[in-house]
């Protein structure tokens, strides 16, 4: 259900962008829509962590070295200093959407509980 709603919103944003010839805000919003889907997929792991005893811990290294590059990969075509881009990084829109889903999922899985004892 969530995927259908996100797909419809993405299509609306892309239509607005092509009709107004202003791709900048609409394509970014269309790609960003997939981050909450990754967060949603990571919720069961967070609920499993909630049942453990201990203190909450946030894995900064995982986010810096995995999540941030995935987000950069999704938006590198809007960053003027990232050109020229290697050919293997250029894919379809689904590649950028999958990177955003993975970024949201990895972000949620980087929140864990550490055993205190």
Secondary structure, DSSP 8 states (H G I E B T S, - for coil): -HHHHHHHHHHHHHHHHHHHT-HHHHHHHHHHTTHHHHHHHHHHHHHHHHTS-SEEEE-HHHIIIIIHHHHHHHHGGG-GGG-S--GGG---HHHHHHHHHHHHHHHHHTEEEE---
